[in-house]
Amino acid sequence: MKILITGGAGYVGSACLRYVAAQGHEVMAYDNLVMGHREAVDDHPLVVGDIADTALLTKTLKDFGADAVMHFAAATYVGESVEDPEYHYRNNVGGTLSLLNAMRAADVKRLLFSSTCATYGMTESETMSETTPQDPFSPYARTKLAVEWMIRDFAEAYGMGFTLLRYFNASGADPDGRHGEDHRPENHLIPLVLEVPLGQRDKIMVFGDDYPTPDGTCIRDYVHTQDLASAHLLAIMATDVTTREVFNIGTGNGQSVMQIIEACEKVTGQTIAREIVERRPGDPPRLVAKPDKLKTQLGWEPQYSDIEKTIQTAWSWHKANPNGYGGD
């Protein structure tokens, strides 16, 4: 299969690109390199372009002869979306509209969309299934839900097939240590915690310790990028022009902020200083997947259900590449 991967030089997009290529499929990355890294694509083909450039997207799809698209390209910073919602709507919703029009023009009818558990918003449920009501609490999450509905409408009107993947906290690095997380600025918990033993920050801030959880800190479901990648490949292989599907991707196990810090201490062998500060607005106490549908319907099984194993891959990457793809 020939698969165009938008956002293919980003953290999750490039992990999926490398994994899918390793399974024998032809891949091409499409990325504007604002947040992505050319080095993350290795020697696979990369078209540097903006998702809003419908003409370039159309030409790329036609020239490549794409059978399907994996769509990762998006602005993802929640705080930034609150401060500048126009950018997020223009990039995420407008960009996806551009992609859908390019797919129509190039007669590509299979789409896999990288969505998010953030579309569920606040919930009292211990775990979230695909039928959990969606009530997003940030502009970022609302753009993702808007895109989900836009894809559904295009599929019905123009005979396209789609799968929506709502995944939880992407984490970890490639097992060979050659690729990993490199965000500027970084906002994911595990790499932020690991900056303390790397000597890049004095302590980690813990936003609230009075949540209704066992230790008072927020609980999240951390899913390794290799497991995300395997789920994406299974999903795109099962998608045809009649598909109208949605899956959660997560381990089904949650770890609190304090548990992540303690696991990082075990992996690194170092004490990690932390400071309790006020809650951040909008942080739900618990976000944990119920991944039963993905397991039952597509036969997916996560290989990184042990959080220390996931953190070990991240630590190996960050220790060897303390400045990410920017070098030493």
Buried (B, 14 or more C-beta within 10 A) or exposed (E): BBBBBBBBBBBBBBBBBBBBBEEEBBBBBBBBBEBBBBBBBBEBBBBEBBBBBBEBBBBBBBEBEBBBBBBBBBBBBBEBBBEBBEBBBBBBBBBBBBBBBBBBBBEBBBBBBBBBBBBBBEBEEEBBEBEBEBEBBBBBBBBBBBBBEBBBEBBEEEEBBBBBBBBBBBBBBBBEBBBBBBBEEBEBBBBBBBBBBBEBBEEBEBBBBEBEBEEBBBBBBBBBBBBBBBBBBBBBBBBEEEBBBBBBBBBBBBBBBBBBBBBBBEBBEBEBEBEBEEBEEBBBBBBBBBBEBBBEEBEBEBEBBBBEBBBBBBBBBBEEBBEBBEEE
